[in-house]
Amino acid sequence: MQLGGWLAAVLLLAWIARVLRMGEGRITDATTAAGFAEGALAGFRAGRALVGTDGAAALVAGDAGIAVLKRHGARVAVRRLIPPLRLRVAVEGVTVDTGERLFGAVTLFGVTEDEVRALEAGAGRSTVVTLH
């Protein structure tokens, strides 16, 4: 009887978490990363993005700097950085030092320094359209 009640409670909690979309803090691709950045930073228009192979971190170039994203539990935390970025290169990828003690450094697994520098070079460039 107790085992059945316990199993029912676990299944109910799993269903509630699914309905509330809890645990969807994975950064799956560049489009998802851009959506997180635009949703978290006022006035940020996303451009090109780099996503770590583990889905735990990303960088998004925008018209107002670079958004750095990292998974924080079941959510994604986002901060705005202004280039140049402070990087540490390792075998597994690139670590970006945010300069914020509470946010900490962010490691992008499977991303190279050249990819980050190319993204950084394109950040802040907005397209100007002139109408005549």
KEFI-889925 format. One record per atom (N, C-alpha, C): residue in one letter; atom name; x, y, z. Coordinates in Angstrom, 3 decimals, always signed. Example, Ala and Ser with C-alpha at 12.3 -4.5 7.8 and 13.67 -1.06 7.14 Angstrom:
<nodes>
+------+------+----------+----------+----------+
| fido | nuba |        X |        Y |        Z |
+------+------+----------+----------+----------+
|    A |    N |  +13.190 |   -5.690 |   +7.800 |
|    A |   CA |  +12.300 |   -4.500 |   +7.800 |
|    A |    C |  +13.200 |   -3.300 |   +7.800 |
|    S |    N |  +12.850 |   -2.250 |   +7.080 |
|    S |   CA |  +13.670 |   -1.060 |   +7.140 |
|    S |    C |  +12.900 |   +0.030 |   +7.870 |
+------+------+----------+----------+----------+
</nodes>
This chain:
<nodes>
+------+------+----------+----------+----------+
| fido | nuba |        X |        Y |        Z |
+------+------+----------+----------+----------+
|    M |    N |   +0.825 |   -1.188 |   +0.000 |
|    M |   CA |   +0.000 |   +0.000 |   +0.000 |
|    M |    C |   +0.875 |   +1.261 |   +0.000 |
|    Q |    N |   +1.886 |   +1.301 |   +0.886 |
|    Q |   CA |   +2.757 |   +2.466 |   +0.962 |
|    Q |    C |   +3.566 |   +2.630 |   -0.318 |
|    L |    N |   +4.042 |   +1.531 |   -0.866 |
|    L |   CA |   +4.824 |   +1.579 |   -2.090 |
|    L |    C |   +3.977 |   +2.125 |   -3.244 |
|    G |    N |   +2.734 |   +1.685 |   -3.324 |
|    G |   CA |   +1.834 |   +2.185 |   -4.371 |
|    G |    C |   +1.557 |   +3.668 |   -4.219 |
|    G |    N |   +1.359 |   +4.136 |   -3.006 |
|    G |   CA |   +1.135 |   +5.561 |   -2.759 |
|    G |    C |   +2.364 |   +6.383 |   -3.089 |
|    W |    N |   +3.531 |   +5.851 |   -2.730 |
|    W |   CA |   +4.781 |   +6.549 |   -3.033 |
|    W |    C |   +4.991 |   +6.654 |   -4.541 |
|    L |    N |   +4.749 |   +5.574 |   -5.263 |
|    L |   CA |   +4.906 |   +5.567 |   -6.716 |
|    L |    C |   +3.931 |   +6.538 |   -7.380 |
|    A |    N |   +2.699 |   +6.570 |   -6.908 |
|    A |   CA |   +1.707 |   +7.505 |   -7.450 |
|    A |    C |   +2.135 |   +8.953 |   -7.209 |
|    A |    N |   +2.675 |   +9.236 |   -6.026 |
|    A |   CA |   +3.127 |  +10.601 |   -5.714 |
|    A |    C |   +4.282 |  +11.013 |   -6.617 |
|    V |    N |   +5.222 |  +10.129 |   -6.859 |
|    V |   CA |   +6.360 |  +10.424 |   -7.733 |
|    V |    C |   +5.880 |  +10.680 |   -9.156 |
|    L |    N |   +4.992 |   +9.852 |   -9.650 |
|    L |   CA |   +4.460 |  +10.043 |  -11.001 |
|    L |    C |   +3.680 |  +11.351 |  -11.122 |
|    L |    N |   +2.932 |  +11.706 |  -10.087 |
|    L |   CA |   +2.201 |  +12.971 |  -10.083 |
|    L |    C |   +3.158 |  +14.155 |  -10.122 |
|    L |    N |   +4.208 |  +14.110 |   -9.340 |
|    L |   CA |   +5.197 |  +15.190 |   -9.348 |
|    L |    C |   +5.907 |  +15.296 |  -10.697 |
|    A |    N |   +6.223 |  +14.171 |  -11.303 |
|    A |   CA |   +6.855 |  +14.184 |  -12.624 |
|    A |    C |   +5.922 |  +14.794 |  -13.664 |
|    W |    N |   +4.647 |  +14.466 |  -13.596 |
|    W |   CA |   +3.674 |  +15.034 |  -14.530 |
|    W |    C |   +3.543 |  +16.544 |  -14.324 |
|    I |    N |   +3.498 |  +17.003 |  -13.073 |
|    I |   CA |   +3.397 |  +18.441 |  -12.788 |
|    I |    C |   +4.628 |  +19.171 |  -13.314 |
|    A |    N |   +5.817 |  +18.602 |  -13.112 |
|    A |   CA |   +7.046 |  +19.229 |  -13.611 |
|    A |    C |   +7.025 |  +19.330 |  -15.127 |
|    R |    N |   +6.502 |  +18.323 |  -15.786 |
|    R |   CA |   +6.430 |  +18.345 |  -17.251 |
|    R |    C |   +5.440 |  +19.407 |  -17.728 |
|    V |    N |   +4.291 |  +19.500 |  -17.066 |
|    V |   CA |   +3.282 |  +20.487 |  -17.436 |
|    V |    C |   +3.824 |  +21.903 |  -17.234 |
|    L |    N |   +4.556 |  +22.121 |  -16.150 |
|    L |   CA |   +5.105 |  +23.446 |  -15.857 |
|    L |    C |   +6.406 |  +23.718 |  -16.612 |
|    R |    N |   +6.849 |  +22.751 |  -17.406 |
|    R |   CA |   +8.070 |  +22.851 |  -18.200 |
|    R |    C |   +9.303 |  +23.102 |  -17.336 |
|    M |    N |   +9.328 |  +22.494 |  -16.186 |
|    M |   CA |  +10.494 |  +22.606 |  -15.317 |
|    M |    C |  +11.589 |  +21.715 |  -15.864 |
|    G |    N |  +12.819 |  +22.146 |  -15.703 |
|    G |   CA |  +13.944 |  +21.360 |  -16.172 |
|    G |    C |  +14.267 |  +21.583 |  -17.628 |
|    E |    N |  +13.713 |  +22.618 |  -18.233 |
|    E |   CA |  +14.005 |  +22.907 |  -19.630 |
|    E |    C |  +15.062 |  +23.989 |  -19.745 |
|    G |    N |  +16.074 |  +23.919 |  -18.909 |
|    G |   CA |  +17.123 |  +24.905 |  -18.918 |
|    G |    C |  +18.276 |  +24.543 |  -19.825 |
|    R |    N |  +18.104 |  +23.590 |  -20.678 |
|    R |   CA |  +19.181 |  +23.183 |  -21.594 |
|    R |    C |  +19.201 |  +24.113 |  -22.797 |
|    I |    N |  +20.389 |  +24.544 |  -23.148 |
|    I |   CA |  +20.573 |  +25.415 |  -24.313 |
|    I |    C |  +20.884 |  +24.491 |  -25.484 |
|    T |    N |  +19.883 |  +24.170 |  -26.255 |
|    T |   CA |  +20.022 |  +23.123 |  -27.272 |
|    T |    C |  +20.677 |  +23.580 |  -28.567 |
|    D |    N |  +20.440 |  +24.820 |  -28.974 |
|    D |   CA |  +20.993 |  +25.291 |  -30.246 |
|    D |    C |  +21.085 |  +26.818 |  -30.244 |
|    A |    N |  +21.570 |  +27.370 |  -31.349 |
|    A |   CA |  +21.766 |  +28.816 |  -31.455 |
|    A |    C |  +20.452 |  +29.587 |  -31.364 |
|    T |    N |  +19.389 |  +29.044 |  -31.910 |
|    T |   CA |  +18.088 |  +29.712 |  -31.861 |
|    T |    C |  +17.565 |  +29.799 |  -30.433 |
|    T |    N |  +17.718 |  +28.715 |  -29.683 |
|    T |   CA |  +17.310 |  +28.708 |  -28.279 |
|    T |    C |  +18.136 |  +29.710 |  -27.476 |
|    A |    N |  +19.443 |  +29.729 |  -27.717 |
|    A |   CA |  +20.327 |  +30.665 |  -27.013 |
|    A |    C |  +19.931 |  +32.112 |  -27.314 |
|    A |    N |  +19.644 |  +32.408 |  -28.573 |
|    A |   CA |  +19.227 |  +33.758 |  -28.949 |
|    A |    C |  +17.925 |  +34.144 |  -28.257 |
|    G |    N |  +17.000 |  +33.208 |  -28.157 |
|    G |   CA |  +15.731 |  +33.471 |  -27.477 |
|    G |    C |  +15.917 |  +33.766 |  -25.998 |
|    F |    N |  +16.780 |  +32.984 |  -25.336 |
|    F |   CA |  +17.075 |  +33.236 |  -23.924 |
|    F |    C |  +17.697 |  +34.624 |  -23.750 |
|    A |    N |  +18.650 |  +34.981 |  -24.617 |
|    A |   CA |  +19.339 |  +36.274 |  -24.501 |
|    A |    C |  +18.372 |  +37.438 |  -24.705 |
|    E |    N |  +17.549 |  +37.357 |  -25.736 |
|    E |   CA |  +16.597 |  +38.434 |  -26.008 |
|    E |    C |  +15.536 |  +38.544 |  -24.918 |
|    G |    N |  +15.159 |  +37.420 |  -24.339 |
|    G |   CA |  +14.157 |  +37.435 |  -23.285 |
|    G |    C |  +14.674 |  +37.983 |  -21.966 |
|    A |    N |  +15.961 |  +37.829 |  -21.720 |
|    A |   CA |  +16.524 |  +38.236 |  -20.433 |
|    A |    C |  +17.124 |  +39.639 |  -20.430 |
|    L |    N |  +17.604 |  +40.102 |  -21.576 |
|    L |   CA |  +18.284 |  +41.398 |  -21.641 |
|    L |    C |  +17.430 |  +42.406 |  -22.410 |
|    A |    N |  +17.035 |  +43.457 |  -21.746 |
|    A |   CA |  +16.183 |  +44.482 |  -22.363 |
|    A |    C |  +16.882 |  +45.123 |  -23.553 |
|    G |    N |  +16.201 |  +45.171 |  -24.677 |
|    G |   CA |  +16.699 |  +45.821 |  -25.872 |
|    G |    C |  +17.779 |  +45.053 |  -26.616 |
|    F |    N |  +18.041 |  +43.827 |  -26.237 |
|    F |   CA |  +19.091 |  +43.028 |  -26.879 |
|    F |    C |  +18.520 |  +42.357 |  -28.123 |
|    R |    N |  +19.157 |  +42.581 |  -29.263 |
|    R |   CA |  +18.784 |  +41.897 |  -30.507 |
|    R |    C |  +19.888 |  +40.920 |  -30.850 |
|    A |    N |  +19.567 |  +39.659 |  -30.826 |
|    A |   CA |  +20.558 |  +38.597 |  -30.993 |
|    A |    C |  +20.992 |  +38.449 |  -32.435 |
|    G |    N |  +22.242 |  +38.084 |  -32.579 |
|    G |   CA |  +22.823 |  +37.744 |  -33.871 |
|    G |    C |  +23.336 |  +36.320 |  -33.819 |
|    R |    N |  +24.572 |  +36.138 |  -34.205 |
|    R |   CA |  +25.210 |  +34.824 |  -34.233 |
|    R |    C |  +25.423 |  +34.302 |  -32.810 |
|    A |    N |  +25.353 |  +32.977 |  -32.641 |
|    A |   CA |  +25.524 |  +32.379 |  -31.314 |
|    A |    C |  +26.444 |  +31.174 |  -31.385 |
|    L |    N |  +27.149 |  +30.929 |  -30.286 |
|    L |   CA |  +27.964 |  +29.729 |  -30.096 |
|    L |    C |  +27.417 |  +28.992 |  -28.890 |
|    V |    N |  +27.179 |  +27.699 |  -29.045 |
|    V |   CA |  +26.630 |  +26.892 |  -27.958 |
|    V |    C |  +27.608 |  +25.775 |  -27.642 |
|    G |    N |  +27.905 |  +25.588 |  -26.356 |
|    G |   CA |  +28.765 |  +24.493 |  -25.936 |
|    G |    C |  +28.136 |  +23.154 |  -26.255 |
|    T |    N |  +28.962 |  +22.158 |  -26.490 |
|    T |   CA |  +28.444 |  +20.840 |  -26.882 |
|    T |    C |  +27.630 |  +20.161 |  -25.797 |
|    D |    N |  +27.809 |  +20.569 |  -24.539 |
|    D |   CA |  +27.045 |  +19.974 |  -23.449 |
|    D |    C |  +25.724 |  +20.687 |  -23.169 |
|    G |    N |  +25.460 |  +21.797 |  -23.886 |
|    G |   CA |  +24.209 |  +22.528 |  -23.707 |
|    G |    C |  +24.131 |  +23.321 |  -22.424 |
|    A |    N |  +25.267 |  +23.516 |  -21.742 |
|    A |   CA |  +25.265 |  +24.214 |  -20.459 |
|    A |    C |  +25.631 |  +25.681 |  -20.566 |
|    A |    N |  +26.174 |  +26.108 |  -21.715 |
|    A |   CA |  +26.611 |  +27.498 |  -21.842 |
|    A |    C |  +26.577 |  +27.937 |  -23.298 |
|    A |    N |  +26.494 |  +29.262 |  -23.483 |
|    A |   CA |  +26.481 |  +29.815 |  -24.843 |
|    A |    C |  +26.915 |  +31.272 |  -24.805 |
|    L |    N |  +27.342 |  +31.756 |  -25.969 |
|    L |   CA |  +27.615 |  +33.171 |  -26.186 |
|    L |    C |  +26.749 |  +33.612 |  -27.350 |
|    V |    N |  +26.142 |  +34.791 |  -27.232 |
|    V |   CA |  +25.302 |  +35.322 |  -28.298 |
|    V |    C |  +25.759 |  +36.745 |  -28.597 |
|    A |    N |  +26.183 |  +36.981 |  -29.840 |
|    A |   CA |  +26.542 |  +38.333 |  -30.253 |
|    A |    C |  +25.265 |  +39.111 |  -30.491 |
|    G |    N |  +25.283 |  +40.359 |  -30.122 |
|    G |   CA |  +24.109 |  +41.197 |  -30.328 |
|    G |    C |  +24.506 |  +42.601 |  -30.684 |
|    D |    N |  +23.511 |  +43.432 |  -30.887 |
|    D |   CA |  +23.772 |  +44.815 |  -31.241 |
|    D |    C |  +24.281 |  +45.625 |  -30.051 |
|    A |    N |  +24.165 |  +45.079 |  -28.853 |
|    A |   CA |  +24.597 |  +45.786 |  -27.647 |
|    A |    C |  +25.525 |  +44.903 |  -26.825 |
|    G |    N |  +26.573 |  +44.392 |  -27.439 |
|    G |   CA |  +27.533 |  +43.559 |  -26.728 |
|    G |    C |  +27.306 |  +42.084 |  -26.954 |
|    I |    N |  +27.752 |  +41.306 |  -25.993 |
|    I |   CA |  +27.665 |  +39.846 |  -26.073 |
|    I |    C |  +26.925 |  +39.334 |  -24.845 |
|    A |    N |  +25.973 |  +38.453 |  -25.074 |
|    A |   CA |  +25.262 |  +37.815 |  -23.968 |
|    A |    C |  +25.969 |  +36.506 |  -23.659 |
|    V |    N |  +26.239 |  +36.288 |  -22.386 |
|    V |   CA |  +26.799 |  +35.019 |  -21.942 |
|    V |    C |  +25.703 |  +34.304 |  -21.160 |
|    L |    N |  +25.482 |  +33.042 |  -21.519 |
|    L |   CA |  +24.412 |  +32.258 |  -20.911 |
|    L |    C |  +25.014 |  +31.035 |  -20.249 |
|    K |    N |  +24.458 |  +30.670 |  -19.106 |
|    K |   CA |  +24.845 |  +29.408 |  -18.498 |
|    K |    C |  +23.653 |  +28.807 |  -17.780 |
|    R |    N |  +23.619 |  +27.496 |  -17.807 |
|    R |   CA |  +22.544 |  +26.788 |  -17.134 |
|    R |    C |  +22.758 |  +26.922 |  -15.632 |
|    H |    N |  +21.688 |  +27.267 |  -14.945 |
|    H |   CA |  +21.733 |  +27.439 |  -13.492 |
|    H |    C |  +20.557 |  +26.659 |  -12.922 |
|    G |    N |  +20.796 |  +25.395 |  -12.620 |
|    G |   CA |  +19.710 |  +24.521 |  -12.176 |
|    G |    C |  +18.774 |  +24.238 |  -13.339 |
|    A |    N |  +17.498 |  +24.510 |  -13.152 |
|    A |   CA |  +16.508 |  +24.281 |  -14.204 |
|    A |    C |  +16.292 |  +25.528 |  -15.055 |
|    R |    N |  +17.049 |  +26.562 |  -14.803 |
|    R |   CA |  +16.897 |  +27.822 |  -15.543 |
|    R |    C |  +18.190 |  +28.189 |  -16.246 |
|    V |    N |  +18.133 |  +29.239 |  -17.050 |
|    V |   CA |  +19.310 |  +29.760 |  -17.725 |
|    V |    C |  +19.542 |  +31.180 |  -17.230 |
|    A |    N |  +20.761 |  +31.428 |  -16.745 |
|    A |   CA |  +21.150 |  +32.764 |  -16.284 |
|    A |    C |  +21.856 |  +33.475 |  -17.434 |
|    V |    N |  +21.603 |  +34.774 |  -17.581 |
|    V |   CA |  +22.143 |  +35.546 |  -18.698 |
|    V |    C |  +22.759 |  +36.841 |  -18.175 |
|    R |    N |  +23.922 |  +37.195 |  -18.725 |
|    R |   CA |  +24.568 |  +38.466 |  -18.426 |
|    R |    C |  +25.054 |  +39.083 |  -19.725 |
|    R |    N |  +25.164 |  +40.409 |  -19.724 |
|    R |   CA |  +25.682 |  +41.132 |  -20.890 |
|    R |    C |  +27.151 |  +41.462 |  -20.643 |
|    L |    N |  +27.998 |  +41.185 |  -21.635 |
|    L |   CA |  +29.416 |  +41.512 |  -21.571 |
|    L |    C |  +29.769 |  +42.462 |  -22.700 |
|    I |    N |  +30.762 |  +43.285 |  -22.444 |
|    I |   CA |  +31.254 |  +44.203 |  -23.463 |
|    I |    C |  +32.636 |  +43.711 |  -23.898 |
|    P |    N |  +32.858 |  +43.553 |  -25.210 |
|    P |   CA |  +34.174 |  +43.098 |  -25.684 |
|    P |    C |  +35.256 |  +44.112 |  -25.315 |
|    P |    N |  +36.478 |  +43.681 |  -25.163 |
|    P |   CA |  +37.034 |  +42.348 |  -25.420 |
|    P |    C |  +36.777 |  +41.401 |  -24.258 |
|    L |    N |  +36.552 |  +40.139 |  -24.601 |
|    L |   CA |  +36.303 |  +39.113 |  -23.599 |
|    L |    C |  +37.629 |  +38.588 |  -23.048 |
|    R |    N |  +37.612 |  +38.230 |  -21.775 |
|    R |   CA |  +38.784 |  +37.596 |  -21.154 |
|    R |    C |  +38.578 |  +36.091 |  -21.235 |
|    L |    N |  +39.469 |  +35.430 |  -21.980 |
|    L |   CA |  +39.334 |  +34.000 |  -22.246 |
|    L |    C |  +40.482 |  +33.203 |  -21.656 |
|    R |    N |  +40.169 |  +31.969 |  -21.290 |
|    R |   CA |  +41.177 |  +30.961 |  -20.934 |
|    R |    C |  +40.890 |  +29.754 |  -21.820 |
|    V |    N |  +41.917 |  +29.302 |  -22.499 |
|    V |   CA |  +41.759 |  +28.188 |  -23.429 |
|    V |    C |  +42.239 |  +26.902 |  -22.767 |
|    A |    N |  +41.466 |  +25.851 |  -22.928 |
|    A |   CA |  +41.822 |  +24.528 |  -22.411 |
|    A |    C |  +41.499 |  +23.490 |  -23.472 |
|    V |    N |  +41.857 |  +22.268 |  -23.205 |
|    V |   CA |  +41.617 |  +21.185 |  -24.159 |
|    V |    C |  +40.133 |  +20.994 |  -24.426 |
|    E |    N |  +39.309 |  +21.122 |  -23.374 |
|    E |   CA |  +37.876 |  +20.857 |  -23.533 |
|    E |    C |  +37.102 |  +22.002 |  -24.170 |
|    G |    N |  +37.672 |  +23.202 |  -24.202 |
|    G |   CA |  +36.965 |  +24.338 |  -24.799 |
|    G |    C |  +37.528 |  +25.657 |  -24.311 |
|    V |    N |  +36.671 |  +26.648 |  -24.247 |
|    V |   CA |  +37.070 |  +28.005 |  -23.875 |
|    V |    C |  +36.286 |  +28.430 |  -22.641 |
|    T |    N |  +36.975 |  +29.046 |  -21.691 |
|    T |   CA |  +36.326 |  +29.588 |  -20.502 |
|    T |    C |  +36.325 |  +31.103 |  -20.601 |
|    V |    N |  +35.156 |  +31.686 |  -20.428 |
|    V |   CA |  +34.993 |  +33.144 |  -20.472 |
|    V |    C |  +34.874 |  +33.640 |  -19.035 |
|    D |    N |  +35.765 |  +34.564 |  -18.670 |
|    D |   CA |  +35.704 |  +35.180 |  -17.345 |
|    D |    C |  +34.743 |  +36.357 |  -17.420 |
|    T |    N |  +33.654 |  +36.286 |  -16.669 |
|    T |   CA |  +32.630 |  +37.336 |  -16.736 |
|    T |    C |  +32.988 |  +38.556 |  -15.897 |
|    G |    N |  +33.912 |  +38.392 |  -14.948 |
|    G |   CA |  +34.250 |  +39.503 |  -14.074 |
|    G |    C |  +33.241 |  +39.695 |  -12.950 |
|    E |    N |  +32.247 |  +38.864 |  -12.896 |
|    E |   CA |  +31.219 |  +38.944 |  -11.860 |
|    E |    C |  +31.395 |  +37.748 |  -10.936 |
|    R |    N |  +31.675 |  +38.034 |   -9.696 |
|    R |   CA |  +31.990 |  +36.975 |   -8.737 |
|    R |    C |  +30.841 |  +35.984 |   -8.545 |
|    L |    N |  +29.638 |  +36.471 |   -8.424 |
|    L |   CA |  +28.500 |  +35.577 |   -8.191 |
|    L |    C |  +28.132 |  +34.763 |   -9.433 |
|    F |    N |  +28.267 |  +35.344 |  -10.601 |
|    F |   CA |  +27.929 |  +34.629 |  -11.840 |
|    F |    C |  +29.034 |  +33.635 |  -12.182 |
|    G |    N |  +30.282 |  +34.035 |  -11.979 |
|    G |   CA |  +31.417 |  +33.153 |  -12.217 |
|    G |    C |  +31.821 |  +33.052 |  -13.672 |
|    A |    N |  +32.818 |  +32.237 |  -13.912 |
|    A |   CA |  +33.302 |  +31.983 |  -15.268 |
|    A |    C |  +32.390 |  +30.971 |  -15.954 |
|    V |    N |  +32.383 |  +31.016 |  -17.275 |
|    V |   CA |  +31.518 |  +30.136 |  -18.067 |
|    V |    C |  +32.386 |  +29.379 |  -19.067 |
|    T |    N |  +32.286 |  +28.057 |  -19.065 |
|    T |   CA |  +33.066 |  +27.237 |  -19.990 |
|    T |    C |  +32.173 |  +26.726 |  -21.112 |
|    L |    N |  +32.617 |  +26.965 |  -22.334 |
|    L |   CA |  +31.922 |  +26.473 |  -23.530 |
|    L |    C |  +32.694 |  +25.268 |  -24.047 |
|    F |    N |  +32.167 |  +24.082 |  -23.788 |
|    F |   CA |  +32.821 |  +22.855 |  -24.218 |
|    F |    C |  +32.716 |  +22.709 |  -25.734 |
|    G |    N |  +33.818 |  +22.290 |  -26.359 |
|    G |   CA |  +33.824 |  +22.047 |  -27.800 |
|    G |    C |  +33.887 |  +23.299 |  -28.647 |
|    V |    N |  +34.156 |  +24.447 |  -28.054 |
|    V |   CA |  +34.253 |  +25.716 |  -28.782 |
|    V |    C |  +35.702 |  +26.166 |  -28.750 |
|    T |    N |  +36.192 |  +26.696 |  -29.868 |
|    T |   CA |  +37.586 |  +27.138 |  -29.940 |
|    T |    C |  +37.706 |  +28.644 |  -29.717 |
|    E |    N |  +38.916 |  +29.065 |  -29.400 |
|    E |   CA |  +39.181 |  +30.489 |  -29.202 |
|    E |    C |  +38.904 |  +31.276 |  -30.482 |
|    D |    N |  +39.253 |  +30.717 |  -31.626 |
|    D |   CA |  +39.015 |  +31.399 |  -32.903 |
|    D |    C |  +37.524 |  +31.653 |  -33.134 |
|    E |    N |  +36.684 |  +30.691 |  -32.781 |
|    E |   CA |  +35.238 |  +30.866 |  -32.932 |
|    E |    C |  +34.726 |  +31.990 |  -32.034 |
|    V |    N |  +35.234 |  +32.048 |  -30.805 |
|    V |   CA |  +34.808 |  +33.105 |  -29.879 |
|    V |    C |  +35.285 |  +34.464 |  -30.360 |
|    R |    N |  +36.526 |  +34.552 |  -30.832 |
|    R |   CA |  +37.050 |  +35.836 |  -31.316 |
|    R |    C |  +36.291 |  +36.308 |  -32.563 |
|    A |    N |  +35.886 |  +35.379 |  -33.430 |
|    A |   CA |  +35.090 |  +35.754 |  -34.604 |
|    A |    C |  +33.715 |  +36.275 |  -34.184 |
|    L |    N |  +33.093 |  +35.632 |  -33.205 |
|    L |   CA |  +31.801 |  +36.094 |  -32.691 |
|    L |    C |  +31.966 |  +37.474 |  -32.045 |
|    E |    N |  +33.032 |  +37.633 |  -31.302 |
|    E |   CA |  +33.318 |  +38.896 |  -30.624 |
|    E |    C |  +33.521 |  +40.029 |  -31.633 |
|    A |    N |  +34.179 |  +39.741 |  -32.735 |
|    A |   CA |  +34.424 |  +40.753 |  -33.761 |
|    A |    C |  +33.125 |  +41.230 |  -34.410 |
|    G |    N |  +32.127 |  +40.355 |  -34.472 |
|    G |   CA |  +30.854 |  +40.725 |  -35.083 |
|    G |    C |  +29.857 |  +41.348 |  -34.125 |
|    A |    N |  +30.170 |  +41.356 |  -32.840 |
|    A |   CA |  +29.245 |  +41.919 |  -31.851 |
|    A |    C |  +29.222 |  +43.433 |  -31.928 |
|    G |    N |  +28.056 |  +43.996 |  -31.729 |
|    G |   CA |  +27.908 |  +45.445 |  -31.720 |
|    G |    C |  +27.737 |  +46.063 |  -33.090 |
|    R |    N |  +27.823 |  +45.239 |  -34.100 |
|    R |   CA |  +27.625 |  +45.761 |  -35.454 |
|    R |    C |  +26.156 |  +45.667 |  -35.807 |
|    S |    N |  +25.542 |  +46.775 |  -35.969 |
|    S |   CA |  +24.143 |  +46.771 |  -36.377 |
|    S |    C |  +24.047 |  +47.242 |  -37.809 |
|    T |    N |  +23.075 |  +46.733 |  -38.489 |
|    T |   CA |  +22.874 |  +47.100 |  -39.871 |
|    T |    C |  +22.100 |  +48.412 |  -39.941 |
|    V |    N |  +22.631 |  +49.358 |  -40.692 |
|    V |   CA |  +21.973 |  +50.646 |  -40.829 |
|    V |    C |  +21.301 |  +50.686 |  -42.205 |
|    V |    N |  +20.044 |  +50.987 |  -42.213 |
|    V |   CA |  +19.288 |  +51.071 |  -43.451 |
|    V |    C |  +18.927 |  +52.528 |  -43.694 |
|    T |    N |  +19.283 |  +53.027 |  -44.858 |
|    T |   CA |  +18.975 |  +54.412 |  -45.193 |
|    T |    C |  +17.896 |  +54.435 |  -46.262 |
|    L |    N |  +16.821 |  +55.155 |  -45.994 |
|    L |   CA |  +15.736 |  +55.282 |  -46.960 |
|    L |    C |  +15.834 |  +56.641 |  -47.660 |
|    H |    N |  +15.739 |  +56.617 |  -48.962 |
|    H |   CA |  +15.809 |  +57.861 |  -49.739 |
|    H |    C |  +14.472 |  +58.185 |  -50.330 |
+------+------+----------+----------+----------+
</nodes>
